[in-house]
Amino acid sequence: MSEPLIVITGASSGIGAATARLLSGHGHPLLLLARRLARLEELGLPQTLCRKVDVTDREALAAAVREAEEQYGPADALVNNAGAMLLSRIADQDPDEWDRMIDLNIKGVLYGIHAVLPGMLARRAGTIVNVSSIAGRKTFPNHAAYVGTKFAVHALSENLREEVASSGVRVVTIAPGAVETELLSHTTDERIKSDYDAWKQSAGGALDPQVVAEAIAYAYRQPPGVTVREIVLAATGQES
């Protein structure tokens, strides 16, 4: 019996790409979504539909899911990984950066859920994995707006879990600490970026995205009657 379809957003690099490679290796057909189509195609994974989709575009996201389900069958899991981390002090930050994080980190997560959840409820099976952050549990300097979006992901995930638990749908929150990804590169304040890098090195380095991918796969591959509600992981040397 072939494995079911899994949808991964933000799959062009970092955690998303690592998760795609891992789950493809487990035999799953995939729908990979990101704004950089060439990076998705470079992964070269079998049984994989790659689409250039910004998850803030609700209609495009839903259309891509429908297309993948027509080709590979119902989506059994969604890995809501797309996100942005734009660090700054609130007084100094361009409010457009707040809008980008709110649209991507919160609304994009909700749009992904909305695209797959009705089918999961009808089948009484499915797993939604929301990739949040340890910044969804505690605060960090220069992270105020970002932290706000990730606290929202934690809250909406828990509330969603309560809504769907009796219908056989699982909701998992993955909350990593610092990870070696491209997230920091979009921060415009060079001093904040250098301070963050120094902090990361003081902790002995950040997590490899593969480690986070393995946590996602672990939660997903539990028996249907078991929900790993949340996994919090960080480099051992990361104190905060």
N, C-alpha and C positions, 0 to 999 in steps of 0.2 A: 504494500500500500504506500503510495507516495505521500510525502509530507505536505501540509497545507501552506497556503500563501501567508507571507508576513510582509507588512508594509513598514518601511523605515524612512523617516524624514531626516533631513540634514545628513544624507548618506555620502556626501562627496569627500569627507575627510574625518579625521579624529574618531570619536566614539561611533559615529554612524557607519563609517567605512569599515571599522574593525568588526562591528556587529554584523554587517552585511557579509563579510568574508566568513565569519564564524558560522552563521546560520545557513549560509549557502553550503558550507562544508557538511552541515547536518542534513542536507538534502532538500531544503525548503526552496520553493520558488519565491522570488522577491519582487516587490515593487519598490524601487529606490527613487526618492524624490530629493531634489536640491536645485539650486539656481545655476549650478555649474554642471551642465549636462556632460561635457567632455570628461570631467573627473569621474562621474558615475560610470561612463562607458569604459574608461581605462581600467576599472576593477576587473572587467572581463569575466564576470560570473555567469554560469549557465542558468537557464530558466529565470532570467531576470529582465524585467521591464524597467527601463530607465526613462524618467520624464523630468523635464525642466519645469519645476513648479516651485513658486514661492508660497509657503504655507499660509501666508496672510491672504492669499487669493482663495477664498472658500470654494468657489465654483470650480476652479481648475483642480484643486485638491480632490474634490468629490468626483470629478470626471475621471481623473487618473485612477482612483480606486475602482470605479465602475469598470474601466477598461481592463485593469489587471484581474478583477474577479471574473470577467467574461472569458479571459484567457486561462486562468489558473484555478478558478474556483473561489469560494468564499474566503475572505481574509480572516485567519484565525488569530492573528496578533497584529498590533500596531505598536511600533517603537517610536514614540513622540520625542525625537532627539533634536530637531532643529531649534536653534536658539542664538541669542546674541548677548555678549557681556561687554558693556560699554561703561567703564569705570570713571568716576569723577565725584568731586564734592557737589552736592546739590546746588549750592550758590554759584558754582562755576560752570555747570553742565548746560549744554544746549538742550532745551526741552525737546527738540526733534529727536534726540537720542532716547529720551524717555518714551516717546511715541513708538520708536522702532522696537524697543525692548518689550513694551506692553503689547504691541501688535504681534510680535514674533513669539515671545516667551509665554504669553497668556492666551491671546486670541488664536494664535496658530495651533496651540495645544488643543483648545476647544474645537477648532475646525477639524482637526484630525480625528478627534473622538467622535464628532458628529457624523463624519463620513463612514465610520465603520460600526458604530454602536447599534443602530437599528437592526442590522443583519445579525449581529452577535446575540442581541436579545431574542430575536426570532428563533435562532438556532439553539439558544440557551447554552452558549459556549463561546469562549473567546478570552483574549488577554490584552489588556491595554497597559503598556509600560510607558510611564512618563519619566523622562530623564530630567531631573531637577538638579539640585546641588546641595552641598552642605550649607550653602548660603540660603537655603530655604528653611534652615533650622536655627541659624545664629547669624549675627551681624559681623561685618568686617569694615575696616576703614575704606572710604571712597567707593563703597558698594551700595549706597542707600537705595537708588532706584532699581538696580539689579536685584538686590535682596528682596525688595518688594514684589518683584515679579516671581521670584522663586518661592517665597512664602505662599504666594497665590497658587502656584502649581501644587505645593504640598496640600493646601487646604482643599482645592477643587478635587484633587485625587482622592482624598479621604472621603469627601462628601459623595463623590461619584461611586466609590466603593460601597458606601452604605446604600445607595440607590439600587445598585445592580447585583449585590451579593446573592440575593435570593433567586436571581435569574441565571446563575451559573457563570456569570462573567467576572473575571478577575481583574483587579486594578493594582498595579505595582508601581511604587515610587523608587527610583534609583537616585541616590544623593551622594555623588562623589565629591571629594575635596579637589584640590588642584590636579588637573590632568594635562598632559602634554598635547595640547591641541592648538588650533589657530584662533581660539576665542579671544585671547588677549590682544591679538594683532589689530583689532578694530578699535581699540581704545585710542583716543587722539592725544591724550596727555602723556608726553614722553617720560616725564618724571614718575608718574604713577606706574607706567609700564616697567621702568627700570627698577623701581622699588618692589614691584610685584615679583619680578624675576629674581631679585636678591632674596626676597622672602622665601620663594620657592626653593632656591638653592640652599638656604639655611636649614630647610627641612630635609635636605638630602635628595631633593628632586621631587617631581610630581609623578602621579600614576601614569603608567602606560595605558593608552586607550584599550588595548587588548584585555587588560584586567577588568575594566568596566564592562566590556562586551561579554566576558565570561560570567560576570554577575547577572547581566540581563538574561543570558542563556540559562543560567542556573534557575532563576525565578520562573522563567517560561516553561522549562522542562519538568517542573514538579507535576505530580498527578493532578488531574482536573479539580479534585476536591480540596486541594491545598493552595492557598494564596500566600505568597511571601509579600506581605503588605509593603515593606520598605527595607531597602538595603542602604546603609550608610557606610561608605568606605573612603579611606584616605591613606596617603603615604604614612608609614609609621612615625616618621619624624615630624609630621605636621601636627603641631600642638593645638592650634586653634581651628 
